[in-house]
Amino acid sequence: MALTTVSGRHGMVSAPHHLASAAGLDVLRDGGTAVEACVAVAACLAVVYPHMTGIGGDGFWLIREPDGRVHGIHGCGGAAAAADLSLYAGHEAVPTRGPLAANTVAGTISGWAAALAGGTLPLARLLRDAIGHARAGVAVSAGGAGIAAAKGGELRDQPGAYAAIFEAEGRPLREGELLRQPVLADTLERLAAEGLESFYTGALAADIAADLAALGSPVAAADLTAHRATRPDPLHVGISGATLHNSAPPTQGFASLLILGLFDRLAAAQADGFDHVHGLVEATKQAFLIRDAHVGDPAYHDYDWQGLLDDPAALDALAAKIDPARALPWPQPPQWGDTCWFAAADGEGRVVSCIQSTYFEFGSGLVLPRTGIIWQNRGSSFRLAESGWNALKPGRKPFHTLNPALAVFDDGRVMAYGTMGGEGQPQTQAALFTRYARYGVDLQTAINRPRWLLGRTWGEESTTLKLEDGFDAGLYAALAAAGHDVERVGPLTATMGHAGAIVRHADGALDGATDPRSDGGVAAW
């Protein structure tokens, strides 16, 4: 049965796993804010969706306050002090699995701490459901079982506790079997008792550093101690009827905004018609060309991202490069990334868009024995080069595909939206947003409808223009005739990401949607 838009009035949560959505809604019912609900969701996802996210990864927040202020938080770790080119002597690239892939500090917990400043509910309350699920166990989803089976060969022989936790019976867990993570439950309880700062400077940090050292990671106690979450101003762009916000670099939020800023200048009369799909794909190409040259750690770039988004003439010139009938030759080098996007809205008018990730499925594959933490491999995206885009340097933050989106409409609506999916994140955001905002498609229907993806996303190698089944039959042929390298990928697939959205209307009414491609749910009251 097709999912339908969920409505509410007092509070709402959308997440890619229903247990996480339920945990967030319970926090709202207990008087918590949307920010506190998102911490509960984030913690729960680390337990019930460990193949996609965890507390050993990074996270990014966009928060729209009741007074209209929009601000961001980057819980994003840099490369370890010991992670220099000499560490990778003899390697052509940073490995994607194993100790040398675990080369950046995990920033997720610092993002929680920054977001919770001034909160009201005790941390133990926010982590309650995650702790319970980790200790009692949760049923493995079909998607989780599939990934565990597909990636087991890369993961089970990594040093650490992966095999003991995720293949306790000597094989990957199957759909419906219980995944128990008692050591992670203990870690979450320690965070609740010792405070989130313990992850970086306390007794918990000492255990984390000891495990990382024993397993061969370059991340040391001093790297954890030196880490701080940051609060860069979000980027924004104005389009017809709305102002769009997204995270600043090192995320690709700039590209997501640029795609929509360019498409706003194109003629496209019908949702999911040729002009719509072709126009967004070509806007994506223009945005990615700039992204891949100029987006990364701001400490290593002097590009004026907001300046371009604020310059109508520059946007007009970029849009004029798009041929309305022909595809620009492609591909460019694609970007990886597995993530979990989620959102919450509360009765005070606060709306939060949040995303966190360990990069690849199960991150680096290192699971720390003393804490049960899966450590990310985000730093495997670094280039082993002396200089240039995303070149490895101690302390440098890697390029991030993560980017939570938020729109403020001229009519008073506020929309939080996003998806997992690496290269596909800006594209799915653009499809979802334009269907809803430009063409008036129902919110859940905008997610249910078939999607497309230019390039490579998680688990995929090809860089074709991939389309799901369900579009008008003539669209596939029209796109191919225009020069797109069309690949039909069959029915709805998680390759296209796990999207979600919450809309708060001017009168306080809430609408929410989740993705039938995920195990998600919208919880509201």
N, C-alpha and C positions, 0 to 999 in steps of 0.2 A: 504494500500500500504506500502511495506517495506521501511524503512528509508534507505537512501544512504549517503555515506560519502560526506561531504561538503568541498569544497576547497576555499582557499583565498590566499591573498598575503600580504595585509597591516595590517590586524588585525583579531582576531577571539575570540569568546566567546562560551563556552558550559556550560549550566546550566539546572537544572531540571524543569524550567518553562520558557516558551518562552518570557514572558515579562521581566524577569530578563536578559536573553540573549540580548534582544534588548536594554535594558538600558545600559549594558556594552559596546555594540558595538557603541552606540551613544557617549559614553565617548571617545572611541578610535578615532572615527571620528573627535571629537573636539580637538584632540591633546593630550589626556590623555595617560598614560602608562597602561600596563597590570595590574599593582597594583591598579591604580586608577579605572580601569574598574571593578576589582574584588570588590572593596568597593561599587561601585554602584550596582553590582549584589547582594552582600550580603545584602545591605539595602533593595533592591527590594524584595528579597526572604523573608525577615522578614515580609513584607506586604502581598505578594501574596501566600506564602507557610507557614502560621503561625503554621500549625500543625506539621511542621518539623523543623523549625528554628526560630530565633528571636534575637533581641538585648539583651535579658535577658539570653543568653546562653554563650557558649564558642566557640572559633574558633582557627584553626591552619593553618599556611601558610608555603608553600615551594616556594621559589623564585629562579629562575635561571636567573642571570643577563646576559646582552649581552657579558660581558667579561668572562663568563663561571663559575663565582662563584655561588655556591648554598648555600643559607642560609634559616633559618627557624625562625618563630615567633610563640610563644605560648601565645594566649590570653586566659589563663586558670585560673580560680579562685579557691582559696582554701576554706576550711571550715571556717565558722564564728568562732570568738573567743568564742562565747557562745555555739558552737556546740560540746559539749563533751558528755560523756556517761551519765552523770546525766540528761541531757536534755531528754534522751530517756528512762528513768527509766520506767519499766513496758512494754516496747516494745521489741519484739523479733528481730525486724529488723527496719531499718529506713523506715518510710512510703514512698510509691511511689507517693502519691499525698498529696496536702495540705501544710500548713505552715511549718511543720517539714521536709518536703521533699525539701523545698526551703532553703537549709542550706549552700550554697556556693555562693561566689561572682561571678557575671557574667563577664567574661573576654573578650567577643567578641569586645566591643568598644575599649578596650585597644589595642587589636591586630590591629584594623584599624589604630589607632593613630601611632603605631610603624611602620606599613607598609607604611604609608603616609609621613613619615619624608622625607623631600626633594622633595615632590610632587609639581606640578605646578598648577593644576586646583583648584579653590575654593571648599571648602567642600559643599557649597550650591549647586554647579553644580553637584557634585557626588551624592547628596541625592535627587536631583530634581525629578526624576521619581518615587522614592519610596514615596516621599511626595505626589505627584500627585495621585498615585494609592491609597494611604491610604485615601485621602480626597474624591476623586471621587468614589471610590469603584472599585472592581474587581469581575469578574464572578468566582464563586466557581467552582473548577474543580471536576470531578467525584471522583478522589481519595480523595480530601479534604472533599467532602460531605460524602463519605463513612466512613472516619475516624471520622468525627464529629458525625455522627449518631451512630457509634459503641461505641464511648468513652463518649458520652454525659452524661450517667449515672454516670460516675466517676467525671465529670468536672462541671456540672451545679450547684451543691450545694457547691462548694468550695467558700471560702470567696474571695471577690474581684469582678472584672468586667467581668468575663468570660461570664456569662449568658446574661448580658446586651449587649455585643458586638457580640457574636457568636450565641446567640439564642434570638435575639431581638424580634422575633415573638412568642416566647414561645416554640420553637422547633429548632432543628439543621437546619442550612441553607442547601438548596438543590442545586444540580448541576445547574449552570447557574444563580442562584440568586446572587445579589450584596452583597459583604462584604465590609462595610465601617468602617474605623478605624480613625475617625477624631482626637481622643486624641493622638493616635500614630503619626499621621501627625504633630500635634503640637510639640510632643517630638522631632521628627526628625528636625523640623524647629529650635527648641531650640538648638539642637546639632550643627546645621549649624551656628547659630548666636553666641553661647557661647563657642564653641569649644568642641572637644570630651572629654577633661579632665573634663568637667562639669558633666559627668556621674558619676565621682568618687569623685570630690572635690567641685563642684560648687552648684549653686542653684538647678540644676536638681538633683544632688546627694541628696540634702536635701529632696526633694519631694520623691525620690525613698526610702530613708531610713525611712521617715515617713510612707509611705504606707506599707513597709515591716513590720515595728513594729506594725502598726494597725492590720495587717492581721495575726500576730503571728509568723512571720519568725524570726529566730535568727540572720539573717544578719543585721548588724548595720552600722551606718555612719562611724564608725572607721574602719570597715572591708573594706568598699569601698575606703576610703582614703588610706589605707595601700596597696591596690592592685597595682601590676605592671605587665605588659606584660614582658615576658622573651625571650631571643634569644639563646636557646641551639643549639649546632651544630647538624644538621640532622645526622641520621645514614645512612650508605651506605654499599653496598655489591657488589662485582664484579661477574658477570656471563659472559657467552660466548657472546662477542660482545657488552656489555653494562655495565655501572655502575648504580645501582639503589639507589635511595635516598628515605627516608621517615622520618617522625617525630620521635624524641627521646621520651622516656617515660616522662610523664605518659601515653602516647598513646601506642597503640598496633602496631605502625609502625615497631618495631623490629620483630614481628611475621610475618608481611607481607613480609619483606625482607628475613627472614629465610625460609619461604615457597619456595620462588623463588630460593634462594641459594641452597636448598636441591634438588629441582626438576631439576635444571641444571645438577645435577650429575646422574640423572636417565635416562634410555633408554625409549623412547616413540616416536614411529615413526610417528604416525598419530594424527592430531588434533581431539579431542573429541572421540578418541578410548579408549579402556579399559585402556591401559597403561597411557594415558594422564590423564584421570579422576581419576583413582585409585591412580596414583602417586601423584597428587596434593592433593587428600583427605588425603593420608597417610602422606605427608609432612606437611599438616595442623595440623594433630594430634601431630606430633613431636614438631612443633612450639608452639602449644597451651599448651602443657605440660610444656614447659619452661616459656611461657608467664604467665601462671596462678600461677606460683611459684615465679617469679622474676621481673615482670613488674609492675610498679606503680610509685608513686612520688619518684624521684631520691633521695630526702632527706632522704628517709627511706629504701633505697636499696644500696648495694655495689656491685651489679652484673655488670660485664664488658660486656655490650651488644655489643659494637663495637668490643671488643676483640674477641668474638666468631665469629662475621661476618668476621673478618679479618684473621681467622685461618683456612686454607684449610684442615688441618688434622682433626680438630674438626668437620668441616662440613662434611667431608668424613665419619667420624665415625657415625654421626647422620643419614646421608643418608643410611648407611649400615644397620641401624635398620629397614628400610622399607622393608617389604616382598613384592616382586613384584607380588605375587599371592594371598596373604591373607590380610584381613583387621585386624588392631589392634582393640581389643575390646574397645568399647566406650559406654557411654558418660563420658565426664568431665562436671563440672558445666559450663553452657554457660553464655554469656554476652549479655546484651541488648544494644539498642541504635538506635535512629532515627536521621538522619542527612540530610544535603544538601551539596553535593560536587559540585564545579564549578571551572572553569579555564578560563584563558585568555592568549593570546599571542599578542604582539604588533610588529610594523614594525621595532623596534630597535633590536629585537632578544630576548626580555625578555619573559619568560614563567612562569606562576604562577599556582600552584595547591593549592586549598584552600577548607577548609571544616568547617562548623559551625553547631551547634546543640543546642537544649534545652533538649536533652536526650529522654524522652518519648514524645508521641504525645501531643502537647501543654504543655510540660514540667511538672511542679508541678501542673498545673491547676490554679495557682495564676496569675491573670491579675491585675496589679496595677492600681487602679482607676484614679490616677492623671496623669499617663503617658501612659497607654495602653500597658505597657511592659508585655510580658509573661515571668515569671521567671522560670528558669530551675530547674530540679530535679536531676541533675547529682550526687549530694551527696547522693542520695538514694541508690547508689551502695556501700557506705561504709559498712563495717562490724562493728557490735556493739561488739567489742572485745578490750581487753586491749592492744594487740599487734598482730603482724602478718600482712599478706598480706591485704592491703586496709583497715586496721583498722582505725576507726574514731579518728581523732585528730584535735583539733583546728589549723587552718592554713594549714592542709594537703591537697594536691591536690588529687582528686579521680582518680582512673584508668579510662582511656578514650579509648573507641573503635574508636574514630575519628583518621584517619590517611590519610593525602593527599600524593599521590605518584608521583614520578617524575623519569624518566629514561633518561640518557645521553648515546646515542649509540656511538660506536667507529667510525661510518661513519658520525657523525655530527648531526644526528637527536636528537631532544629533545622531550620527550613525557610526558605530564601531564595527569594523569588519576586517577580515584577514583570512589567512590560510597557511598551511604548511605547503612545502613543495619546491624549495630551492629556486631554480630558474623560473618555475611556474608561478611563484608568489605574486609578482607584479601583474602577470597576465590574468590570473584568476581574480585578483582584486579588481582589475579593469573590467572584466566580463560581468562580475557580480554588480559592481557599482553602476556601470552604464545601463545595464538591464533595469535596475531598480530606479535610478535617479533620472536618466534621460528618457527611457522608454516606458516607465510606469509599470513595469512587471512586478507582480507580487514578490515580496522578499524571499519567501521559501522557494517559490517557483524559479527565481533568479539563480538559486543555488542548485535546484534539482535539474535544471536544463543541461543538455550536453555542453561540454567545454572543449577548449583547444589548448595546445601548448606548443610554442616554438622552442625548439632546442631540447636540452636534456634535463630531466628532473630526477628525483631520487629513484635509484634502482634501474635507470635507463641510460643507454649509451648513445643512441641515435640523436641527431640534431634536426630531424625533420619537423614539419608542421603536423603535429598529431591531432586528430579530431576523434571524439567519441561518436558513436552512432546516435541518431536522433535528430540531426539537423535536416532541413529540407534536402531532398535527394540531389537537387541541382547545385547546391552549394559546393559540394566536394569537387565536382567537375569544373565549376567556375573558378574556384581557387587554383586548381591545377592548371587550368588554361591561362591564368594570370601569372604563372611561373612559380607558384608555391610547390615545394616538395611534399605533397600531401601523403600522410600515412594514417589510415583508419585503424583505430586501436580497439574497436568493438564497443560493448556496452560500457556503462559508467564504471570507471576504474579509479583506484586510489592514486594512480599515476598523476591524476589531475589535482591532487591535493585534497585536504580536508578543510573546507571553508566554513565560515559562520558569520553571523551578523546580529547586531542588536540596534534597533532604532528607537530613540526616545522622541516622542512627539512634543510639540510645544505645550500641550495640555497635560503632559506627564504620562500619557499612555505609552506602553511599551510593546514593541513587536520583536520577535526573535526567530532566528532560523539556524539550522545546523545542516551538516552535509550527509546525504544518504550514502556517500562513499566512506564514511567513518563509522565509529561506534558511538557517535555523539548524541547529545540531547540538549534541549532547551528547558530550563527549569524556571518557573515563574509563579508569582502570586500577586 
